[in-house]
Amino acid sequence: MVVSLSRRGNVEPFHAMDVLAEANRLKAQGVPVISMAVGQPSDPAPARVRAAAAEALQVGRIGYTDTLGLAGLRKAIAAHYADHYRLEVEPARIAVTTGSSAAFNLAFLAMFDPGDRVAIAAPGYPAYRNIMAALGIDVVEIALGDAAYLHAGHLEAAHREKPLKGVLFASPANPTGAVIPADELSTLVETAEALGIAVISDEIYHRLAYGAPDTTALAFGNSVTVINSFSKYYCMTGWRIGWMVLPEALVRPVERIAQSLYISPPELSQIAAIEAFAATEELEAVKGRYAWNRELLMKRLPELSFPLAAPMDGAFYAFCDVTRHTNDSMAFARKMLADAHVAATPGRDFDTQAGHRTMRFSYAGSHDDMVEAMARIERWLR
């Protein structure tokens, strides 16, 4: 028997998914696990989204669409930019994707060649690093140190060391929840453009900031590529539907690659997603619960000697320093799951150098679960 294995399969595991798998295994055995490991809203998609999907199923409207997505959904996304950001975006620049994960694949493939240097922040979302590594892109991890977010000075220093082809950042960020202030975001985009560095802005946690209005990087230049998703604010993780806003020159390359990789995003999810923009009242109630959970964790985690390693400005994550309890967050996460039945993500996912010192707690679950999780951890630590 001959099995061919490429080096691409040697990328770092996504540890949050491994933790989730173990949590699900325990749940299947009847163990009452509370998961704070993955960024998945506990609420279902809004009622009108589910109703639209049910109607489409009833009439059997499920098939291929244009590779870049249904015209109606692309127009709805463009209308969202006009309504939420007061920004005009042509529907022709919008590509609907099979979740933001497909959008990242398409962006990396269309924008970069093997060996190109692309900067990301550390800590940061592990899929950035893992996908680019699998594609042969040279990932430059910029350690934030005491800074809450990537800023223009970081970029200039990394570029001086050796020229960069691209930069990818998120605001609000995963795992930290930090938001880049509008003036800093403007400077970051303008600096990248002046240095000839292509910009990808991950905005999938937009509409989940708690102290400042959303600012899209598109406001500061038409050469920016923005990636967003219906998974987080819109509670549609398993529907696998996201979008990109592209510079005009990238639209056709992305379309050509997507035609072969994905054919088209799932039509059922696209039909349903059109309705998501009209479900604000329901979704703001969900966000209100996140805010309630956030206040709880901001108080309880430091009380349990998990000081916050970053400000919880947005998303639904608390990123904590765990060195008062352990110097191995991976082993600590496994033991906390086994003994206290609370799942959280070890920092190794987000920072390969200093991740042994940190953990991420997702507060996207119910408030009762968050209260109980803190009580379980407190009993376990004592």
N, C-alpha and C positions, 0 to 999 in steps of 0.2 A: 504494500500500500504506500503510495506516494502522496504526501500532502505538501503543498507549496504555501509557505507563510511569508508575507512581505514584512518589512520592517515597520510599516505603518501601524501594524497591530500592537506594537510595543509602546504606544503612547500611554501616558499615565491614566489609570482608571479614573472615572468620575465617582469619587468616593461618596458623594451625597446619594447617588443612585445605589451604591452598594449598601449603604446604611438603610435606605428605603427598602431594599430587597430583604434585608435581615429583619427589619421591623414588620414587613408583611408576612414573613415566615412565622414570626412569633404570634402575630394576630391570627393567623390561620390555625394556630394551636390553642387559641382562646385567651392569649395573654393580652391584657388591656393596655396596649402600647399607645402613648401619645407621641405623635410625630411632629417634631419641629425641625425636621431635616431638609425638606425640599420646599421650594417656593411655589406651593400649590394652594390656591384659595380653597377653603372648605365649602364655599357656597357653589351651587351649580350655576350654569350660564343663566342670564336673565330670562324671565318668563317669555317675553316676546321673541327672544332668540330661539328658545326651544319650540315655541309654537310655529315659527316659520320653518324650522327643520321638520317638524311633524307634518306640516302641510306639504312640503316638498316630497317627503317620503310617501305620503298618501297618493300623490299623483305620479310617483316614480321618477321624479326629475333628478336623476343622479347620473352624471356622465362626465365626459371630458369638457373642458372649457378652453378658451384661449389660454395659451401658456402664461400670459401675464395677468390672467384673472378676468372675472366677469366685469363688463363695462359698468354695470350698476354699482358694484362694490368699489371699483377704482374711483368712480365719481363720488361715492359716499365718503371715501377716505379723503379725497380732495376737499370736500365740503367740511370735513372735520378740521382740516388745517385752517380753513377760512374762519370757522366758528371759534375754535379753541385758541388758535395762535394769531388770528388776524393776518394770515399769510396766504397768498395765492400760490397754489401748486397745481400745475396742469395734470389732469388724470393720466396723460400719456407718459408722465415721468414716474408713475407708480407701478410697481410690480407686486402682485399678490403672491405669497409664497406658502409653502407647506410648513408653517410655523416659522419663527425667527431662526431656528436651526438651519433650515434650508436657505434662508436669506444670507446667513453668514457663509455657508458653503459657496453660494453664488457670488457674493461679494469678493471673497478671497480668490476664487477661480478667475473671475473676470478682471480683477484689478492687479493681481500679483503673480509673478513667476517664481519657480523654485529658486531659492537663494536670496530673494528680496528680503530686506530687513523691515519688519513691521513692529512698532512699539505698542505695548499694552502696559497697564498699571499692575503693580503687585502690592497688595492683594487685588485679585480680579477674578472674573468668571472663568472657570477652568476650560470650558469648551473653546474659548478663543485660542488658547495656547495649544490645546490638543488637536483641533482641526487644522490649524496652520502647520503644526509640526508634522501631521500626517501628509500634508500637501507639499512638504519640503520647503516651506517658508521659514526664514530665520526669525524666530520670535525674540524680541528684545524686551525683557521685563524690567520696567523702571520701578525700583523700590520707592514707595511713597514716604517711608520713614514716618516722621511725625506729621506730615501733611495729610489732610483729609481726602484730597483729590489730586488728579494730574493737572499741572498747570504749565504755562508756556515755558517757564524756566527749566522744568524737567525735560521738555521736548528739545529745547535748544542745546542743553548739555549732552543728551544722548546723540543728537545729530552731529555735534562737533566731534564726538568720539569716533563715529563712523556714520556716513550718511544713511538716512532712513528713507524708505520708499512710502511707508504709510504709518498711520497711527489710528488706534481704535480705543475709544473710551466710552464710559457709560455714566449717565447722570439722570436720575438717581442710580447709584452704583450697587452692584452685587459683588461682594457680600456686605459692604459697609453701610449702605443706605445713604452715603454722602451725596450731596447735591453740589454741582459746580455753579457758583453764582454767575448771573448773566454777564457781568463785565469780565469776569475771568474766562468764561466760555468764549466770549467774543475775541479776547486776546489770544486764547489758545488756537482758535480756528484761523485767525488772521496770521499768527506766527507760522502755523503749519503751511498755509498757502504761500507765504513769503519764502519759506525754505524749500518749496516744491514737494511737500509731503502730503499725500492723499489722506483725507479724513473720513473715517467711519464713526458715526455717532450712534451708540446703542441707546434707544429711548424707550425700551419696553416697560420701564417702570414709570413712565409719564402718567400723570393724573393720580399718582400715589406719593406726592410730596406734601409735607405737613406744615411748612412754614413759608413757602414762597411759590409764586405761580410758575408753571412750566415754561421753560424757554427751550425752543428747538434750535439745534445748530444750524438748521436751514436758514434761520434769520440772518446769519452772518456770511453766507456765501452759497452760490448755486453749484459749486463743485463738490459740496459735501454729500456723502451717501448716508442716509438715515435708515436705521432698521427699527421696526416696531412690531408689535404682536397683540393679538386679542387674548393672550393667555393670562395676563396678570390682572390689570384693572378690570377687564371684561369677563374674568372668571371662565375662560374657554381653553384651558390647558390641553385637554385631550382632543379638542377639535382640530388641532394642528393647523392653525391659520395665522399668518402674519403678513407683513408687507415691507417693501423698500420704497424710499423716494430716492431717485437716481439722477445724477447729472445726465443731460440728454445724450452725451457721447457713450454712456454706459448702458443705455436701455437695450439696444439691439444685441450687444455682447451677452448681457445677462439673459435675454430671451433665448438666444441660440443655445447657451449652455443648459438652461432650464428645460428646453424642449427635449433634450436627450436624457437629462437626469431625472426629471419629475413629470414630464408630459404636461401636467397642469395641477394646481392645487385642487383638493376635493371640492366638488361643486356643492355638496350638501352644506359643508362648513361655510362656503362663500355666501350662499343664500342666507344662512342664519346670521352671519357676521354683519350683513347690511343693517340688520335690526339693532345691533349692539349700540350704535350711536344714539338711538332713541330711548335707551334704557338708563339714562343718567340718574334718575331719582332712585331706582333700585340699587344701582351700583354705588352711589354716594352713601347709602345706608350701610353697605358692606364696608366701604372705606372708613366710615365712622367707627365701626367695630375694630378695624385695624388700629385706629388712633387710640381707642380705649386699651387695646392690648399693648400698644406701644408705651403708654403711660405706666401700665403695670410693670412691664419689663425694665423700663428705665429706673424704676424704684427697686424692684426685687432682685435683679441680677447683681447690682453692686452690693446689696445686702448679703448675697450669697458668695461674696468675694469673686465675682466675675465682672471686674470693671470694664466699662465700654472702651473698646479700642478705636472707635470712630463715632462721629455723631450720627444719630438715627434720624436723619433729615427726611428720608423718603424710603420707598419700597416697603417691605415688611420683614426686615432683618435686624437683629442685634448681633454685632460682631464684637466678641469679648476676648479679653486677655485671661487665660486660664492658668497662668504660671503660679498662682497661689495654691493651686491644687495639683498641678502636674507639669511635666516638661515633655509630655508625649500625648498630644491631644487626640491622636488616633486611638491609642489604647484606652484613653479616658472615655472617649465616645462609645467604644465597644462595651466598656464596663458599665457605663451609665445606662445604656440600653438594656443590658442583661440584668442589672440589679434594680434600677429604678424604673425601668420600662419607659424611659423618655429618650427619643431619638433626636440627635442634633448632628451637625456636620463638622468634622474636624477641619482645622484650618489648612491642612495640606492641600485640599482642593484648590485653594485660592492663592496660596503662596508657597512655592516649593522650598524656599529658603527658611522662612520664619514661621511657617504654618503650624509647627509643632507647639507653638505658644498660644494659639488662638482657636476659637470655635465660633460657628455661626448658628444662631437660633432663629428659626422662622416663626413669626407670630401671625401667620395667615389663618390659623385655626380659630375655633370658637373661644370665647372669653372664658367659659368654664374650663375648657381644656388647658388654657394658659395658666389659670389659677391653680389647677390641680398639678400641672407639670412643675411649677415652682415649689409647691408643697412637697412633691415627691423628691425633687432634687435636694431640698432642705433636709428632709428626713434621711436621705441616703448619705449626705455629707456628714451628718452628725453620728 
